Amino acid sequence: MGMYHRHGVQSTAAIAGHPLHHMLIVFPVAFLIGAFGTDIAFMATHDPFWAQVSYWLLIAGIVTALIAAIPGFVDFVTINRVRNLWVSWAHMTANLVVVALALINVGVRLSDPAAGAQNWGIWLSGIQTVLLLFSGWLGGELAYRYGIGAIRDYSPKAEQFHVEVDRPDVAAAYGRRSGSDRA
């Protein structure tokens, strides 16, 4: 089970407290959004090279998405707080839809990447990019608003980063003087 603390909950799929899912998702995001970019380049230049690049970026995106999903799913299954948030369910569902769209997109391009990109390919890439951006926003909500994957910090200096002393209203709530109130 994840360890709860006032700053969130630690990931159970982590190395030295650093959540693996957070580290791995950058790859499928880059590959799948890159596929949309190379589809646009293909449509602008009609150079089949870009259609071929899109095809391989989609495959790389699917493979790395499945790898990144493993630690994400481990956290989902082992941390009750994660399963109890609607954002987690929406994030997971959106990611599964993105992978399904990418699989369909690869299928459309299988025999001829250039023809596939011209037909449904670019539309599928665009839809999966928009959905991936939405899912990334949800992932950001999980990490930053709900503290999923937070790292427990036992160092004595860690507390100085948890209170905003430059805002008088926050500093007053903690019984501290803000930077502007100091003599």
Wavefront OBJ file of the C-alpha trace (Angstrom):
o trace
v 0.000 0.000 0.000
v 1.110 3.574 -0.610
v 2.336 5.577 2.354
v 0.062 8.503 3.218
v 1.486 11.751 4.518
v 0.364 15.331 4.615
v 1.806 16.042 1.192
v 0.058 13.194 -0.612
v 0.702 9.499 -1.055
v 3.843 7.743 -2.228
v 3.734 5.559 -5.296
v 3.996 1.830 -4.698
v 5.660 1.376 -8.103
v 8.717 3.496 -7.412
v 12.503 3.477 -7.258
v 13.913 5.311 -4.227
v 10.502 6.929 -3.786
v 10.403 8.260 -7.355
v 7.245 7.057 -9.136
v 7.961 4.997 -12.243
v 4.739 5.962 -14.035
v 5.661 9.653 -13.865
v 9.078 8.885 -15.349
v 7.832 6.664 -18.174
v 4.834 8.567 -19.551
v 7.021 11.123 -21.316
v 7.904 8.547 -23.984
v 4.427 7.614 -25.257
v 3.347 11.252 -25.028
v 6.291 12.335 -27.198
v 5.880 9.484 -29.690
v 2.103 9.799 -30.117
v 2.052 13.579 -30.376
v 5.099 13.336 -32.641
v 3.084 11.059 -34.941
v 0.522 13.825 -35.346
v 3.326 16.279 -36.124
v 4.816 14.012 -38.761
v 1.352 13.441 -40.242
v 1.069 17.200 -40.647
v 4.541 17.258 -42.227
v 3.447 14.501 -44.633
v 0.280 16.381 -45.601
v 2.309 19.552 -46.206
v 5.141 17.948 -48.203
v 3.610 14.736 -49.606
v 6.952 13.103 -48.842
v 6.279 9.436 -47.921
v 9.184 9.589 -45.476
v 6.966 11.466 -43.006
v 4.165 8.908 -43.316
v 6.669 6.143 -42.550
v 7.961 8.087 -39.529
v 4.379 8.488 -38.269
v 3.852 4.740 -38.583
v 6.923 3.930 -36.473
v 6.161 6.671 -33.942
v 2.712 5.147 -33.449
v 4.224 1.718 -32.821
v 6.781 3.183 -30.407
v 3.972 5.109 -28.684
v 1.871 1.976 -28.210
v 4.764 -0.084 -26.838
v 5.944 2.614 -24.429
v 2.366 3.393 -23.360
v 1.879 -0.238 -22.378
v 5.169 -0.170 -20.452
v 4.202 3.084 -18.670
v 0.772 1.637 -17.894
v 2.234 -1.144 -15.744
v 3.432 1.026 -12.821
v 0.362 3.264 -13.244
v -1.879 0.240 -12.907
v 0.127 -1.036 -9.917
v -0.521 2.282 -8.157
v -4.170 2.159 -9.177
v -4.634 -1.335 -7.734
v -2.562 -0.907 -4.562
v -3.541 2.589 -3.401
v -7.145 2.988 -2.231
v -6.982 6.777 -2.503
v -6.225 6.483 -6.208
v -9.150 4.168 -6.930
v -11.501 6.466 -5.015
v -10.846 9.466 -7.262
v -12.947 9.943 -10.397
v -9.913 11.644 -11.958
v -7.991 8.336 -11.767
v -10.724 6.461 -13.574
v -11.031 9.158 -16.250
v -7.227 9.263 -16.682
v -6.998 5.497 -17.084
v -9.983 5.317 -19.455
v -8.681 8.151 -21.642
v -5.273 6.467 -21.871
v -6.831 3.147 -22.851
v -8.843 4.904 -25.569
v -5.671 6.622 -26.826
v -3.888 3.255 -27.101
v -6.920 1.734 -28.870
v -6.987 4.646 -31.345
v -3.245 4.274 -31.923
v -3.720 0.548 -32.628
v -6.469 1.356 -35.141
v -4.218 4.060 -36.597
v -1.406 1.529 -37.120
v -3.894 -0.860 -38.710
v -5.049 1.824 -41.149
v -1.433 2.386 -42.224
v -0.285 -1.251 -42.188
v -0.172 -1.924 -45.931
v 0.633 1.636 -47.047
v 1.603 4.291 -44.462
v 1.172 7.150 -46.967
v -2.335 6.111 -48.019
v -3.314 5.474 -44.402
v -2.100 8.901 -43.316
v -4.142 10.586 -46.056
v -7.339 8.782 -45.207
v -8.193 8.226 -41.550
v -4.661 8.358 -40.185
v -4.284 12.084 -39.679
v -7.735 12.324 -38.105
v -6.984 9.484 -35.693
v -3.636 11.100 -34.822
v -5.365 14.420 -34.161
v -8.056 12.859 -31.982
v -5.556 10.808 -30.002
v -3.405 13.937 -29.492
v -6.340 15.931 -28.109
v -7.348 13.022 -25.887
v -3.755 12.568 -24.746
v -3.517 16.241 -23.767
v -6.731 15.873 -21.768
v -5.443 12.711 -20.111
v -2.142 14.452 -19.322
v -4.064 17.259 -17.660
v -5.875 14.652 -15.547
v -2.530 13.056 -14.688
v -1.283 16.465 -13.606
v -4.340 16.808 -11.379
v -3.514 13.454 -9.770
v 0.125 14.377 -9.204
v -0.146 18.028 -8.196
v -3.619 18.498 -6.753
v -4.053 15.103 -5.095
v -0.381 14.409 -4.398
v -0.333 10.949 -5.959
v 3.303 9.913 -6.278
v 4.551 12.446 -3.730
v 7.947 11.733 -2.195
v 8.157 11.636 1.576
v 10.913 13.960 2.696
v 12.367 13.449 6.157
v 15.035 16.126 5.897
v 14.814 18.951 8.470
v 14.902 21.625 5.757
v 11.929 20.179 3.842
v 9.379 22.209 5.830
v 10.686 25.499 4.437
v 9.300 24.527 1.034
v 5.786 23.806 2.282
v 4.797 27.288 3.468
v 4.517 30.354 1.267
v 6.051 33.103 3.385
v 5.831 35.798 0.706
v 2.031 35.938 0.913
v 0.874 37.788 4.039
v -2.416 35.859 4.274
v -0.694 32.456 4.184
v 2.176 33.544 6.425
v -0.311 34.909 8.998
v -2.178 31.612 8.991
v 1.062 29.884 9.976
v 1.966 32.536 12.526
v 4.921 33.756 10.480
v 5.793 37.154 9.231
v 5.925 37.548 5.472
v 8.925 38.979 3.642
v 7.220 42.378 3.369
v 6.457 42.436 7.136
v 10.030 41.765 8.194
v 12.015 44.569 9.721
l 1 2 3 4 5 6 7 8 9 10 11 12 13 14 15 16 17 18 19 20 21 22 23 24 25 26 27 28 29 30 31 32 33 34 35 36 37 38 39 40 41 42 43 44 45 46 47 48 49 50 51 52 53 54 55 56 57 58 59 60 61 62 63 64 65 66 67 68 69 70 71 72 73 74 75 76 77 78 79 80 81 82 83 84 85 86 87 88 89 90 91 92 93 94 95 96 97 98 99 100 101 102 103 104 105 106 107 108 109 110 111 112 113 114 115 116 117 118 119 120 121 122 123 124 125 126 127 128 129 130 131 132 133 134 135 136 137 138 139 140 141 142 143 144 145 146 147 148 149 150 151 152 153 154 155 156 157 158 159 160 161 162 163 164 165 166 167 168 169 170 171 172 173 174 175 176 177 178 179 180 181 182 183
